[in-house]
């Protein structure tokens, strides 16, 4: 029986901040933990989204590529989808997205996922090209991101919310990726306007946190020297 009450996370957002981009879990092992999710590839190789059991990469050029089992990730969230209807919305903008969800009450201190499916008047996403060693920092990569603008897009948003207490382990607040139905656009969401469609919600009772304990750089890194909060804010 699929565990729909647990959010699986491999790696942490904090390890990306100083540039610990080694892939430490293979896609086939990652996919044992769910059928819906987001993440990034080794070397910060694009933005990942998993929809209906299929993992996709939006690469630095904006191409949407289906991934094979050998692809590796330094970070990702995954769960088995059991979304419940939340509400139908019209003309929602990204700036109002957080308060629209949290206004339901009782959600600020729990982990949950939001799924949007419908049409967007505009959609702005980003991705980055794969980095090579010695890896740059997350902030340096964010400054070189490639931005993609779309109009009148139909597609799916997969977003995860983590309480602020967990900022660093995850993104405190919302972390959202997009995939167009026709695969013409995707990536990490920077902005959208005019969403009309269905919103679904799935609350988790448990967080299954997997750490790359076989990676020497991770085990020996001094995170006290990193401004994790500022780096995550800049990159988001």
C-alpha positions as CSV (number, residue, x, y, z in Angstrom):
1,X,0.0,0.0,0.0
2,X,1.3,3.4,-1.0
3,X,2.2,5.8,1.9
4,X,0.5,9.0,1.0
5,X,1.1,10.6,4.4
6,X,4.9,10.9,4.0
7,X,6.9,13.5,2.1
8,X,10.3,12.1,1.1
9,X,13.2,14.5,0.7
10,X,16.7,13.7,-0.4
11,X,19.4,16.2,0.5
12,X,18.7,19.7,1.9
13,X,18.5,23.1,0.4
14,X,21.4,24.1,2.6
15,X,23.8,21.8,0.9
16,X,23.1,23.5,-2.5
17,X,24.0,26.9,-1.0
18,X,27.8,26.4,-1.1
19,X,27.7,24.3,-4.3
20,X,27.5,20.7,-3.1
21,X,25.9,19.6,-6.4
22,X,27.1,16.0,-6.6
23,X,24.3,13.6,-7.5
24,X,23.8,11.4,-4.5
25,X,20.7,9.4,-5.4
26,X,19.8,7.7,-8.7
27,X,16.5,8.4,-10.3
28,X,15.3,4.8,-10.0
29,X,16.0,4.8,-6.2
30,X,14.4,8.3,-5.8
31,X,11.2,7.1,-7.7
32,X,10.6,4.4,-5.2
33,X,9.4,7.1,-2.8
34,X,6.6,8.6,-4.9
35,X,5.0,9.6,-8.2
36,X,4.9,13.4,-7.8
37,X,7.7,15.8,-7.0
38,X,10.4,18.4,-7.8
39,X,14.2,18.6,-7.6
40,X,17.4,19.3,-9.6
41,X,20.1,17.2,-11.2
42,X,23.8,16.7,-10.5
43,X,25.7,19.9,-11.1
44,X,22.4,21.8,-10.7
45,X,21.5,20.3,-14.1
46,X,18.1,22.0,-14.7
47,X,14.8,22.0,-12.8
48,X,13.0,18.7,-12.3
49,X,9.3,17.9,-12.0
50,X,7.6,14.6,-11.6
51,X,4.1,14.4,-12.8
52,X,1.9,11.2,-12.8
53,X,5.0,9.0,-12.2
54,X,7.1,10.4,-15.0
55,X,10.2,12.5,-14.2
56,X,11.1,15.5,-16.4
57,X,14.0,17.8,-16.6
58,X,13.7,21.4,-17.9
59,X,17.3,22.0,-19.0
60,X,19.2,25.3,-19.2
61,X,17.8,25.9,-22.7
62,X,14.2,25.4,-21.6
63,X,13.9,21.9,-23.3
64,X,11.7,19.4,-21.5
65,X,13.4,16.0,-21.3
66,X,12.1,12.8,-19.9
67,X,14.7,11.3,-17.6
68,X,16.0,7.8,-17.4
69,X,16.8,5.7,-14.3
70,X,20.5,6.5,-14.2
71,X,20.0,10.3,-13.8
72,X,21.3,11.5,-10.4
73,X,20.1,14.2,-8.0
74,X,21.6,16.1,-5.1
75,X,18.2,17.3,-3.9
76,X,14.5,16.4,-4.5
77,X,11.1,16.1,-2.9
78,X,8.8,13.3,-3.8
79,X,5.5,11.8,-2.6
80,X,2.6,9.5,-3.6
81,X,-0.2,11.8,-4.8
82,X,-3.4,11.7,-2.9
83,X,-4.5,15.3,-3.4
84,X,-7.9,16.5,-2.2
85,X,-9.9,19.3,-3.9
86,X,-9.2,22.6,-2.3
87,X,-10.9,25.2,-4.4
88,X,-11.5,26.4,-8.0
89,X,-9.9,29.8,-8.7
90,X,-10.0,32.3,-11.5
91,X,-7.4,35.0,-12.3
92,X,-5.0,34.2,-9.5
93,X,-1.5,35.8,-9.6
94,X,1.6,34.2,-8.2
95,X,2.0,37.1,-5.7
96,X,-1.3,36.2,-4.1
97,X,-0.8,32.4,-4.3
98,X,0.7,31.9,-0.7
99,X,-1.9,33.9,1.1
100,X,-4.7,32.3,-0.9
101,X,-3.6,28.9,0.3
102,X,-2.7,29.8,3.8
103,X,-5.9,31.7,4.4
104,X,-7.6,28.3,4.8
105,X,-6.0,28.2,8.2
106,X,-4.2,25.4,10.1
107,X,-1.4,25.0,7.5
108,X,1.5,27.2,8.5
109,X,3.1,24.6,10.8
110,X,2.8,21.5,8.6
111,X,4.3,20.2,5.4
112,X,2.0,20.0,2.4
113,X,1.9,20.0,-1.3
114,X,-0.3,22.0,-3.7
115,X,-1.2,21.0,-7.2
116,X,-2.6,23.5,-9.7
117,X,-3.9,22.6,-13.1
118,X,-5.4,25.0,-15.5
119,X,-4.5,27.9,-17.7
120,X,-2.1,30.8,-17.0
121,X,-2.2,34.2,-18.8
122,X,1.5,34.5,-18.3
123,X,4.1,32.1,-16.9
124,X,7.7,33.0,-16.0
125,X,10.1,30.2,-15.2
126,X,13.8,29.6,-14.9
127,X,16.4,27.0,-15.2
128,X,20.2,26.8,-15.3
129,X,22.8,24.8,-17.3
130,X,24.7,22.0,-15.7
131,X,27.7,23.2,-13.7
132,X,31.1,21.6,-13.7
133,X,33.6,21.2,-10.8
134,X,34.8,23.2,-9.0
135,X,31.1,24.1,-8.6
136,X,30.0,27.7,-8.1
137,X,27.7,28.6,-5.2
138,X,23.9,28.6,-5.5
139,X,23.8,32.4,-5.6
140,X,26.3,32.5,-8.4
141,X,24.2,30.1,-10.4
142,X,21.0,32.1,-9.7
143,X,22.7,35.1,-11.2
144,X,23.2,33.2,-14.5
145,X,19.7,31.7,-14.7
146,X,17.9,31.4,-18.0
147,X,14.4,32.9,-17.9
148,X,11.5,31.6,-20.0
149,X,8.3,33.6,-20.6
150,X,5.1,32.0,-21.8
151,X,1.6,33.3,-22.5
152,X,-1.7,31.4,-22.4
153,X,-0.2,28.3,-21.1
154,X,-2.1,25.2,-19.9
155,X,-0.2,23.1,-17.4
156,X,0.5,21.8,-13.9
157,X,2.2,23.4,-10.9
158,X,3.6,21.1,-8.2
159,X,4.5,23.1,-5.1
160,X,5.7,22.2,-1.6
161,X,5.3,24.2,1.5
162,X,7.6,23.8,4.5
163,X,7.2,25.7,7.8
164,X,9.7,28.5,8.4
165,X,11.2,26.4,11.2
166,X,12.6,24.1,8.5
167,X,14.1,26.8,6.3
168,X,17.5,25.5,5.2
169,X,16.5,21.9,5.4
170,X,13.9,22.8,2.8
171,X,12.6,26.1,1.4
172,X,10.7,27.8,4.2
173,X,7.4,28.7,2.5
174,X,6.5,27.6,-1.0
175,X,8.8,26.0,-3.6
176,X,7.0,25.7,-7.0
177,X,7.8,24.1,-10.4
178,X,5.7,24.2,-13.6
179,X,5.2,21.9,-16.6
180,X,3.1,22.9,-19.6
181,X,0.7,20.2,-20.9
182,X,2.3,20.4,-24.3
183,X,5.9,20.4,-22.8
184,X,6.6,23.8,-24.4
185,X,7.7,25.3,-21.1
186,X,8.6,24.4,-17.6
187,X,11.0,25.1,-14.7
188,X,11.2,26.8,-11.3
189,X,8.4,29.4,-11.1
190,X,9.4,33.0,-10.8
191,X,6.0,34.5,-11.5
192,X,2.6,33.8,-13.1
193,X,-0.6,35.8,-13.7
194,X,-4.2,34.9,-14.4
195,X,-4.3,31.3,-13.3
196,X,-7.8,29.8,-13.7
197,X,-8.4,26.2,-12.8
198,X,-8.4,23.6,-10.0
199,X,-6.3,23.7,-6.8
200,X,-5.7,20.5,-4.8
201,X,-4.0,20.0,-1.5
202,X,-2.2,17.2,0.3
203,X,-1.0,17.5,3.9
204,X,1.8,15.2,5.2
205,X,2.0,13.7,8.7
206,X,5.7,12.7,8.2
207,X,8.9,14.0,6.7
208,X,11.3,11.2,5.5
209,X,14.7,13.1,5.3
210,X,17.5,11.3,3.5
211,X,21.0,12.6,3.8
212,X,24.0,11.9,1.5
213,X,26.1,10.3,4.2
214,X,28.3,8.6,1.6
215,X,29.4,12.0,0.2
216,X,32.6,13.2,1.8
217,X,32.2,16.8,0.8
218,X,28.8,17.0,2.5
219,X,30.0,15.2,5.7
220,X,33.0,17.5,6.1
221,X,31.5,20.9,5.0
222,X,31.2,23.6,7.7
223,X,27.7,25.1,7.0
224,X,28.2,27.6,9.8
225,X,30.2,29.7,7.3
226,X,27.3,29.9,4.8
227,X,24.5,32.5,4.8
228,X,21.9,29.9,4.1
229,X,18.8,32.1,4.6
230,X,20.0,34.9,2.4
231,X,21.2,32.5,-0.4
232,X,17.8,30.6,-0.4
233,X,15.9,33.9,-0.5
234,X,18.1,35.2,-3.4
235,X,17.8,31.9,-5.4
236,X,14.0,31.6,-5.0
